[in-house]
């Protein structure tokens, strides 16, 4: 089975699982603008968390070479499930698609394989999570009620309400991952190159009918997967 067919198979799983979910009744299951106390200064080289998030994880970045319009549409639809119930000031602002700018998209995640040995392995769903933070030009602004506006946070994991499923497989250095909640899903298709996990990230809406490319990702592999010490 080719790499493309494997990934399309994972997309089929994602769509099937989303299609059988009941209508969303709660207001918000993703975090929205969820990290208070951040300054809004985007640091692409910052390796570890300093704001109460898992300090053992390594941050990666999502960038894009698409047109400005395509990028802005992707950011809008990706963040919409997280912020649509919030006020106008908390809707997504401008986000840079380039690496190292003052705004951008950062993420970290986790995925442990089932068992050991063999070039083709699946991942343990209970171990899997994806945490994405969108730093727009409103992040760090003073809020009318006090405090600073946090980045938009999307997290899909078994610990977050609304989680549906996660899975994937690794075949040599090729990796496909998917993370699903009741608001949609995130799909990562990439490879391990030297010390980094790199590739393309896509997302779907809660109906599962729409699949859009968010951008290209890069993250230290040993910050995402468990590496031998």
Secondary structure, DSSP 8 states (H G I E B T S, - for coil): --HHHHHHHHHHHHHHHHHTS----SS-SS-EE--TT------TT--S-SSSS-TT---EEEE--S-HHHHHHHHHHHHHHHHTTS-GGGS------STTSSSEEEEEEEB-BSSS-SSEEEB-GGG-EEEEEEE-TTTT-B-TTSSB---EEEEEETTSTTEEEEEEEEETTEEEEEEEETTEEEEEEEEEETTEEEEEEEEE-TTS--EEEEEEEEEEHHHHB----
